[in-house]
Amino acid sequence: MPIISEETIKALNVQLNEEHFSSNLYFNMAGWASKNGLPGASAFLNMHAKEEHEHLELFSNFIKKVGGQPVMSAMQEPVSSFESIEDIFNKILQHEKYITSCIKKLVNKAMEDKDYITLKFLDWFIDEQVEEEELFSSIIDKIKILGELKGRDLYMFDEYLASLASASKEE
């Protein structure tokens, strides 16, 4: 018998599936970057695809730990065609804001239910979403500073993303 409500387990499974979608979306974005000669962006986005899959695993493990069953649902196919690297990062920030809103809904439910077990679990995700939105906002700020990403500026931006991917691997 689960130690949290079945309704909460169902909501956690919805979020597990959101994390799965995120992983696949970033995977598709990495593929686009690779096809378009942006190996730094591809490495960075692949790293984020893996990170989102790790989030899925965290939800799965928590659901099992509290006596529930993780369930993978049918998923809408993530977009795989993009106008530009700027388009990708604008879509990522929009998506991360959506994920933040999903986490907030889970937190609100846990608070309303006085479900301190789930609330404690979600605390890490709150911090994670603050980091994600900050990271992607700063990347978009860099794009705005560079202006239209073409030629040397596009090359330098790709190198910047490669350095972010390398720095994350070292942590």
N, C-alpha and C positions, 0 to 999 in steps of 0.2 A: 504494500500500500504506500503510495507516495506521501512524502512529508510536507508537500505543498499542494495547492488545489489543482485539480485536473484542468480547470480554466487557465491557470497560470502556465501549466505545462504546455497547453495548446498554444498560448501566446508566445512562449519561448521557442516552440517549434516553428512558429511563423517567422521569428527572428533568425533562427537557424537557417531557414530557407532564404531569407534576405541576404545573409552572409554568403550563402552559396551563389546566389545571383551576382553579388558584388565580385566574388572571385572570378566568375566566368566573364563578367563585363571587363574587368581589368586584363584578363587573359586575352580577350579579343582586341582590346586597345593595344596591348603589347605586340600582338601579331600585326596590327596595322602599322605600328611604329617600325617594326622590323622590315616589313615589306616596303616602307617608304624611306629606308636608308637611315634610320635613327636608332642605332644600337644602344645608345645611352638611355633613351626614353624606353626602349623595349626592355632593357634590364631592370630599370626602375619600376615599370608597370608589372613585369613578371614578379618582382619582389612583393609588390602590393597584392597581386593575385594570391600568392602563397600566404601572405599575412591574413587576408580575408578568409582563406580556407582554414587557417589556424583558429580564427574566431568561430567558425562553424564547429570545429572540434571542441572548443571550449564550451559552447552551448550544448553540444551532444553529451559531453562528459558530465556537465552539471545536471542535465535532465536525467541521465542514468543514475547519478549519485543520489538524487532526491526520490528515486523510485519510479521515474517516468520512462517513457519510450521515445527516443528521438525518431522523428519521421521526416523523410525527405519527400517533398511533394513535387508535382509537375511544375515546371518553371517556364516562364516566358523566355523566349530566346533573346539574349542581350544583343544590342546593336553591334555591328562589326565594321561598319563603314563610317568614315569620319571625313570632314572637310579639311582638317588641319590638326596640327598638334595643339594649337590654341583651343580648337573645338573640343578636343579630348579633355583638356584640363578644366575647361568651363563645365563640361558634363560631369567630370569627377567631383568638382566642388558642389555642384547641384545634387549629385547622388549622395555625397557624404552628409550634406545638410538633411536630406531625407532620412538617412540612417540615424542621424542624431535625433530626429523627431520620433523615430520608431523606438529608440532606446528610452527617450523621455516618457513615452506612453507606457513602456514596461515599468519604469521607475514609479510613475504615478499609480499604476495598478498595484504594485507591491506596497506602496505607501498606504493606499486606501485599504488594502487587505491586512495591513500590519504584518506583512510577510517579510520579516527581517532577514530570513535566509536568502531569499531571492534578491532583496535590496543589497545585501552585502556582496553577492555575486556580481550584480550589475554595476557596482561602484567602479570597478576596473574599466568597464566599457564607457562610462561617463568620461573618465580621464582620457581614454583612447580617442574618443570622438573629438574632444577639445584639441588634442594633438593633431588629428587628421585634418580638421578644418583649418587649423593654424598653418599646417604644412602646405596644403593645397592653396590657401589664400596667398601665402608668401610666393608660391610658384607663379600664380596668376599675376601678382604684383611685379615679378621679374619680367614676365611676358609683356606687361604694359610698359615697363621701362625700356625694354628692347624695341618695342614697336612691332611692326610687321616682321614676323620671323622668316627671313629669307637669307640665303647665302651664308656669309660669315656669322651673322647673328643666330641663325638656326643651328649652325655647327657649334657655336659656343653654348647655346642653350642645351643642346644634346650632351655636350661634355659636362655641363653642370649637373644634368640628371644622372649621368654615369657616375659622377663623384658622390651624389646622394646615395645611389645604389651601393657603391663600394663602401661608403661610411656605415651604412646599415648592416652590411655583411660582417663588418669588423666588430660591431656591438655585441 
